[in-house]
Amino acid sequence: MSESHFHPERFPAAARAAVANEYLQRVLKKATHHSLGLRDEVVKDFPDTWETMRDAAHRIRHFAIDHLDEMLEQLTASCEQNGVVVHFARDTQEARNITLEILQQNHATKIVKSKSMTTEEIELNPFLEANGCEVVETDLGEYIVQLNNEPPSHITAPALHLSRQQIGKIFQDKLGIEYSEDPEELTLKARGILRNKFLHAEAGISGVNFACADTGRLVVVENEGNARLTTSLPKLHIAICGIEKVIPKEKFLAIFLRMLARSATGQRLSTYTNFLSHPSPNRAAGPQIMHLILLDNGRTKIMADPALRESLLCIRCGACLNVCPVYQRAGGHAYGSAYMGPIGAVLTPQFRGREIAQSLPFASSLCGACGEICPVKIPLPQQLWTLRSRIAEGDQLRPAFERVGMQQWRETVLNPARYERYGKLFRLCSRLGLTKILPGWTPQRSPLTPAPSSFRERWRKEKKQ
Ligand code: SF4
């Protein structure tokens, strides 16, 4: 299996490289601001009720997470009644193994996939490829990043970081077709290739946006029709779904579908909403065999954590990425994870461990914009703050000067005489220009400039007069 794309521990260096990349800066700014503009327009459809809808969405998702055991039992029973085979995977390796086993049992090696963050999370493609399968991503953006051997850089816009010239070059190099930078021409060429893959695929693998516990229907939302073909043309369909994607009743979809499309792409409704309920024995409409793999991979651990469990409410709309000043500069790849931006900074340390992803909760200005935009009202800033506190309490702050610095700062603010002495020293250093080299602060910000005299000094002076 090829080396993992995901290295959250490299965030500081990767973010610095991204900030220095002028082209990336331009494209990130344009794309994120464009999405935010579109979203603002369509949210205006609900001038009085958007906040009420957010509250309702929050409550429904919270209920599902609070009753996850019952929800999953109900979902499993409904799916099995519909003829879908349900599996539980505790972790990445189990999910990969179950998928491979199903494919092998059905002699399927040619696979089409529709975009799925959950399969990115478990890095399914390299595993299947290492086991003799051909896996083709069929969402256009996802297909492009797959050709370029890289992971998506955004939850809903996987190739957001690439220009049409770069895409033209990728198509020329990897598909051997004539160079073009015309988006329509490139799309048509990709469509021709993918159509052929659909027709010859022996299995289709998809993610799941919402799994309805009451009816057992799996809902996949998309814009290109590729998920529909992936889940209906091949004889075998495997859906891989994080256990948190369950919602209690299908009737609640109305609210989520409205909010998801608006928050994700600024559309009133996604172009295709696929409802997948049961296999079709005579192949008239859909696959003959359907499997659902419910993936835990750390989710029950998150659920048991009262301070962080609300991160499981996420519906993967990507709005918090677009609005985040850190994502807008660092881009998705810097996070070194399937999940990026504020939600990635919260989920990745929980999925991968705080030691490996300890810099991510600090990749935020705590401006609060992510919490304000989140359609399901996840308190992202508070969660980032909680993770920061835990990392600091665990004494994992790096480098060592930061740990020592924080201890010194604590002792200083608790001791007025010492605070004043250090204040004087700081003002002297500032006058001599020494504060211009404060590590980690001055490269990205204006140097700290203290007032010419402290409040205490001025107070004493005023009292004397
Ligand atoms: S945390 Fe909220 S805003 Fe961010 S992707 Fe999830 S649902 Fe969307």
Residues whose N, C-alpha, C, O or C-beta is under 5 A from the ligand:
A	BS01	SF4	C314 I315 R316 C317 G318 A319 C320 I343 C370 I373 C374 P375 V376 I378
